[in-house]
Amino acid sequence: MKVKVGVVQESPVFFDKDKTLDKLETLVKKYAQQGCRLLVFPESFIPGYPRGFDFGAVIGSRTDQGRQLYTDFAKNSVDLQSNDSIRLERLAKEQNVYLVLGVTEKQDMNGSLYCSMLYISPTKGLLGVHRKIKPTGTERLVWAEAAGESLTTFKTKIGKLGGLICWENYMPLARMSMYQKGVEIYIAPTADSREEWTATMKHIALEGRCFVLGCNQYYTKSMYPEKYQSLVENEPENLCRGGSIIVSPLGKVIAGPLFDKSGILIAELDLDEVQGSKLDFDVIGHYARNDIFSLTVKDQPEIKRE
C-alpha cells in the first residue's frame, strides 16, 4: 500500500488558539487538495512552543507575572472536551485526511497542562492521544508527565501509526514500546532544530524498520507578539530553524531536512518497504532475542484499531 504524507513546518499564531486553528484549517485544506492522506504538525503547534520563556520561576520562588503567563498559556490550550475537538474532527472528515497534531492540552478537572500529540481520523474522529511522558528540562515547569497509558499506537487504513514527542525519542525503552506494537509510520513532532536531530531520526528508522516523520516548526523572535518581546530579548532572531525530515525504513532520507524556512515535505510512502527492510533486521522479530530480553510497559494499551 502506498500513502502520500505531508510534514508541515509552519509557525502558529502564538498564544492565540482560535487564530492558529484558522491557520491550521487553511494549511490542511491546501495540502489535502494536493493529495496528502496524512498531515503532521509540530510539537505544541497549538498554541505555540514557548521557547525562551522562564515563566518567572527560579528555584525557591515564582512571580505574579509568570503565573499570569501560565494562565495565558492555559487559556489558549486545547480542551478535548470542548468544541476544539469537534472542529478538528470536522476538518479531518471534510478534507478526508488523517491529522497528527502537536498541542498543549488542558483538562477540565485538572489545572496541569500536557504536551500532547492528537491522532485524528477522517472517519472515526479522535483516535487517541499521546501525552509526553517526560518533558525536557525546564519544560517540566509548565507540562505535567503522563504515564504508560499514553504510549498509544493505532492500526489505521493508511498503516500502523505511533511515535513520541521530541526528546522522548532519546528514551530507548519508550522507543521499544512503539516498536513492540509494530509501528510502520513513526511520527516525531519536536522543537529540536539542531542538525544532530537528523541523525536521531535516521537511527530510529533503522532501528525500528519504519518510516519516520520528524516535524518541527520554523520560528523567529520577531514572530512573537509585541507583549512577549521583552521575555526573549536575549534570544537570537532565528529561534527555531526547523529541520523537518522524512526517512525510509532503511535510514535513507526521502525528503528534507528543511531548514530556515516554512514549508512542507511531501512524500509517497510504500508500506511494502517496511516488510522488506526486516529481511536482515527486525527489532521485535528474529533480532529480538526474547530468550534473554523482555520489556513490560506498565499500563500501555493494546494497539487500537480504527
Number of C-alpha atoms within 10 A of each C-alpha: 10 12 16 17 25 26 29 25 27 22 26 25 21 20 23 17 22 16 15 20 19 12 15 22 16 11 15 23 17 13 21 21 12 12 17 23 21 24 23 28 30 32 26 27 29 29 28 26 25 16 15 14 17 17 20 16 16 9 5 5 7 13 12 11 12 15 14 13 18 16 13 13 24 21 15 20 26 24 17 17 11 11 11 15 17 13 13 23 22 16 22 26 17 13 19 19 24 29 25 24 23 30 25 25 25 23 16 10 6 7 10 14 21 24 26 26 32 22 23 25 25 21 16 13 20 20 19 16 21 24 29 23 22 19 21 13 7 12 16 12 14 18 22 17 15 17 15 16 16 20 26 24 29 21 17 15 12 18 16 21 23 28 27 27 27 22 18 19 18 13 11 10 14 17 20 17 21 21 23 15 20 23 25 28 24 28 25 29 29 27 23 21 22 13 13 10 19 20 12 15 26 22 17 23 26 23 18 29 29 28 31 29 25 34 34 34 33 25 24 17 19 13 15 19 11 9 7 15 14 10 16 18 11 10 14 11 13 13 19 22 22 30 26 32 28 30 27 25 27 22 22 13 18 17 17 17 19 21 20 16 16 17 18 23 21 22 16 14 20 13 20 11 18 21 13 13 18 20 9 8 17 17 17 17 11 12 11 13 11 11 6 6 7 8 10 8 14 10 11 15 14 12 19 15 11 13
